[in-house]
Amino acid sequence: MRDGGRLAAAIEIIEETLARHRPVRLALKAWGDGARYAGAKDRAFVSGLVLDVLRRKRSLGWRMGDDSPRALALGALRFAWDWPVQRVADAAGDEPHGPGPLTAAERAVLEAPRDFDDAPAPVRGDYPDWLDAALARVFGDARGEEAAALAGRAPVDLRVNTLKTDATRAAKALAPFAPQAPGLAPNALRVAAPGAAERAGAVEAIPQFGKGWFEIQDLGSQVAALAAGDVKGQQVLDLCAGGGGKTLALAAEMANTGQIYAYDSDARRLTDTVRRGERAGIRNLQVRTPLAKAPLKDLEGRMDLVFIDAPCTGTGSWRRHPDTKWRLTPDALERRRKDQDSVLDDGATYTRPGGRIAYVTCSVLPDEDEDRVEAFLARNAAFARRPASHAPELAPFLTAAGDLRLTPRTSDTDGFYVAVLEKKR
């Protein structure tokens, strides 16, 4: 495909995603299924352009003075991909597959875009207006910059599985991808984000991936699991295990001692946990299915750690799922708040005296983070807040209350929040 055809395809997918509120992965798949002629580079170009538009929809619309899918795609080529104006013009006017020649107004704004000096924070940070008050509570005047960092491209982070290998050997196996140690987590490796029109490297194709040497897991997620503290020999319940990423991280820290139980309210999500656990060499894992009668009854009051990776809006993962910020609604946030209160109360029933809850979200909204912890403590006098980490390298990311908050701008991770709550003896 030529640039004009790629640009036209991207505009069509942007329209489908924004106008019909369709998840972008489904819109991209539908286009790919119908575009058998498109090669791997074409698909990478189209996908990259669509995702960059969704990451920066408001700031691009501000610069262009127009938030139509065409204007956003043209603006992304010029301001996100740094294409010269003439190259953008050539792609748009490429006959017969381009979306049509630039108008005089489009060329003028591409050459002299609207200045950002008087742009409000939601425009600078590319987020909906209704989230401004919540983000201001957390980040104050820096909220535009914090949210703008959530509009960047994310690297590929990996967690080395110490049950199978070590970081040195894993780095050698991943040498074709030039991995680096990003810090904050001792067994993390990072592959840089791909270029704008490139696909991320397929690290899953490395033979050692199939042998369980490493898992794809954001650095922030790895740090969140480490914030649970020393878990060797302990009884651990991962109450919202999902696909098992943090379950596997906790199990590796346990070094096949103690017992870890994985549970999720959706039994389908646990299928991956079983498969990945076997590949990782975990021998102390029990998967509890919600299909069983009272699947966790025998664990009440027995757990040293209840790890709660709570259902949330996912605002901290906007770099990876940019379309979700435009589909998020106040009603959806309210539903998540209720889910979080419920799962925290459930977690309390399984925690032994002297045990602890690690409450984790991939959200940067106080409604899902501090507010939920404060509400829980108000309902549960038996629990007290404890520092989320004593590691010196994580001290800069602790809140005044001792909770952990990670963001792309501060820690170069996805957005995560961790609070540790200890049950009094």
N, C-alpha and C positions, 0 to 999 in steps of 0.2 A: 504494500500500500504506500501511496505517496502521502506527504504531510497533509494535503488538503482532505483526503479521505479519512485520515486518522482524526483530524480536527472535527470534521462533520460527525463522525461516529461518537466522539466524546460529547459534543453538544447534545446529541440525541439522548445519550445515557444520563447526562446531567438533568435534562428535562424530565426524563422518566423518574429519576430519583427525587427531585425536588417537587415537581407538580403532583406526582401520585404518591409521594411519601413511601416509595419502595426502597427496601434495603439495597444499598449499592452493590453488594456482592451478588444479589439476585439479578439486578439490572445488567451488571457486567457479564454474568453467566449467560443471560438470555441473548445478549448481543454476540458473545463468543460462539454460542451454539448456532446462531444464524449466519455467522461470518466465517465459514470454513476456509475462505481464501486468506484469512489473516494469519500471518506467521507469528512466531513468538515475540519478535521485536515490535510488531504492530500491536499486539495485545498489551505488552509492557508499556508502550507509549500511551495508548488509550486509557489504560487503567491508571497510570501515573498522573495523567492530566486531569482525569475525573476526580481522583482523590485529592489532588492539590487544590482544585476548585472548591471542593467541599471543606477542606481545611481552612480556606481563606475567603469564604464566600462574602462575608461582610466587608472586609477590607478591599477586596477586589471590586466589589460593587461601588464602594465609596470612591476609589480611584477612577473608575470608569464613568461614574455618574449614571450607572445603569446596572441593574442586577439580573438581567435576562441571561439565560444559559449561554447565548452567543457572546455577550459582552464579558461574562465571567471567564469563559474559555480563552478568549482573545487576551484578556487581562492577565490570566495565569501564564500564558506563553511569554508575555512581555515582562511582567513584574516578578513572577515566581521562577520562571525558567530563563529569564534574562535574554530572550531572543531580541535581536534588532527589529525595529519596526518594519523594515522591508521584508524580513523573513516571515513575519506574521502576515504581512500583506500578500506575499507570494502564496502562502498556504491557504489563506482565505479565498483568494481568487483563482486557485488551481482548478482548471476545467478538466473534466466535467464533474469531479467528485468533491471539490471544496464547498464550503457553506455559502460562498458568494463574496464578491470583492468588498474591501473595506469602504465604508462611507467616508466622506470628508470629516464628519464629526468623530468617527472612530479613530481615524488616523491622527486627528488633532489631539485627542485625549491620550492616545498611546504615546505620543511624543511629549505631551505636557500634562501628566495626570494631576488630579486634585491633590493638594497637599494634606498631609496627615496632622498638621499642627493643631487644628481645631476639631479633630475627630474624637468622639466620645470613647470611653473605655471599651464598650461592647464592640465597637468597630475596630479599634486597635487590636483587641484580643480575639475577634472573630467568634462571638458567642451571642445568644439571644438576649434581648434587653431584660427579660424577666428574671434572668439569673444575676443581674448586676448587683443587687443588694446582698445576695448571699456571698458572692465572691468578694465584695467589698468588706464584709465582716472578717474574712480570712486574710486577705492580702492588702486591704486598704488601697492606697494610691497606686500600688504596684500591680493591681489586678489585671490591667490591660497587658502588661509585659508577661505576667504569669500565664495568662490564657494564650497569649501569642506563642509562647513556648510549647503549649499543647497543640499548636497548629503545625508544628514541624514534622519532619519524617523521623520515624523511630528506627534505631538500630536493631539488629538481631542479637539478643542476649541468650546465652546458654549457661546452664548450671551443670558443672561437672559432677557426675555421680561417683562419690567416693567409695561406694560399695563395689565399684568395678575398676576404678582407675584413679589417677590424680591429675591435677591441672596441667602439669608439664607434659604428660603423655597425651592428654586430650588436645592440648594446643598443637602438638606435632601432627596429630591425625587431621586437625583442621587447618593445617598450614596453607592449603590452596585458597583459603578465605581470609588469610592474614588476621587472625584473631588477636585481640589485645585484652589485657586484664584491666577492667574498668575501676577496680577498687570497690569498697563498701562491703562486698561479700567475698570471702576468701576463695571460693570455688567458682567464680563467675568468669566467663569469657565473653567478649563482644566482637561481633562482626559489624563493620560500619554500614550505615544505611546506604542503599543503592542510589545511583543517580536518578534524576527526575524521570527519565524514560527507560529505566532499566529494571529488570527483575531482581529481587533478592536472591542470593545464592542458595541453592538447594542443599543445605547442610544435612538434611535427612538422607541424602544419597550417599553420604560417607558410610562405609561399612560399619564403623564403630558406633554409629547412631543405632543401628539395628541390634548391636550387642549391648546397648544400655549404658554406654559410656557417658552420655550427656543428654539433657533435655532442653528444649527451647523454653525459656522462662525469663520474663523481664527481670532486670536487676532489682527493681523495686519489689517485685513479688518475692524474690529470694531473700531480700533484707527483711520483709515482713515475716517470713517463716523463721528467720533467725531471731527475731524479736521475741519469739515464744520462750527463749531462754534455754537452759540446759534440759534436754529431754531424754538423755540416755537412761535406760532402765525404767522409764516412767510409763504410766498408763495415759494414753493420749486419745482423745476423740476429735476427729475432724468432722464437724457437724454439718458443714455445707461443702462436701468434698468436690462436687462437680466432676470434671474430667481428671482430677487427681494431681494437678501440678504441685500444690503445696503439700498434699499428702506425701508425695514422693520426696519432697525436700525435707519434711520433718522426719520421714523414715530414714533417710540417709544420715541425718544428724543423730538418730537413735542407734545407728550401726547394728541393726538387727537385735537390739536389746529391748526389754519391755514389750509393750503391745500397743499398736496403733489401730484404731477402729475408724473406718471411713463410712460416712453416711451421707445421703442426700435425699431430699424429698422427692426428687425425680429419678426413678430407678434407671432410666435410660442413660443418664449421665455417668453412672457408675461402671458402665461397660468398659470405658477407656481406662478407668482406674485399675481394674483387674488386669487388663492386658499390659498396661505400662508398668504395673508393679512386678509382674512376672519378668518382663524384659530387664527391669532394673535390679533384679536379684534380691528383692525384699522378701523376707521370710517371717516377719512379725506383723503382717497386715491381715486384719479381718474386715471384710466388706459386709456391712449390714444393709440389707435392702428394705425399703419402705413397704414392700409387698408382704413382708412377714408380719405376724401378729406381735405387737409391742416389741419392735426390733431392738430398742435400746433400754428396755426396762431394767435389765440386770446391771446396767452401767450407772444407775442413779447413785449419786453421792460417792462415786469411786474414782473419778478421774483426777489425775494430777494436773492435766491441761485439757481444757476444751478450746479448740481452735475454731474460731468462727470467721470464715471468709464470707462475709455477709452479702446477700443479694443487694445490689445497689444500681445506681443510674449509670455507672461506668464513666463518669466525667473525667476521671484520671487517665482513661485510655483513649481519649479523643485523637491522639496522634495515629492510632491504629484503626480506629472506627469513626472517622470524622462525620459520617452521615448521621450518627446517633444524636449529635448535639442539636441538630435541626428537627429531629423527631421527638425529643424530650419535651414533656408537658408538665405543668404543675400537678396535674392529677396523677401522673406516673410517679413523680417524686413523692407524693403523699402515700401512694401504695407501697413504695419501697420503705418509707419511714415505718409504716405499720409492720411490714415484714421484718425489719431490723429489730424493732421492739420485741416482736414475738420470738425471734430466734435467740436473742439475748436472754430472755426469760427461760427459754428451753435450756440454754447452756448452763444456767445457774443450777438447774436440778441435777446435773451430772457432775458438778464440781465438788470435790471433797473439801472438808475444812483444811485450810492451808494450801489448797490448790488454786489454780488461776484460770481465767478466761483471757485469751488473746482475741480481741475484736479488731477485724481488719476490713477495710473497704478499699476499692479502687476508685474512690470518689474524692473530690476536693471541696465538696459542699459541707458546711458545718451542720446543715440539717440532718445529714446522714452520719456525721462523725461526732464532734463534741456534744451536740444536742442529744444524740441517742445515748451516749455514755452518761451524761448528766441525768437524763430521765431514768435510766436504768438504776443508777446509784440512789436516786430518790425513792425508787420502788423497793430496793434491795439493800437494807442497812447492813447485811452480812458481808458486803463486798466493799473494798477500798481500792482506789486507784494506786498503781505503782508505776515507776518510770518504765517506759517501753524499751529502753536500752541503757546499758552502762558502758557501751563501747565508745571510746573517745572519738572515733571517726564518725560516729552518728550524732554526737552532741550538737552540731550545728542545726540539726533537723528536728530537735525536740521542741515542743511547744512549751509555753509557760507552765502548763499543767503536767508536763512530763510525757505527753503523747508524742508519737512520731509522725511527722508529715513530710512526705517526699513529693517533689514535683520535677518536671523536666527542667525548669529554670534553675532550681537550687541544687538538685542531686543528679541531674541528667538521667532520670528514670521516668517511668510512668508515674502518675499521681497515685499515692497510697497514703492511707491513714492507719495507724496502729495504736490501740490503747490496751494496756494490761490491767486486769482487775483481779485482785486476790481475795479469796474467801477467808474471812477471819476464822481462827481456830476456836 
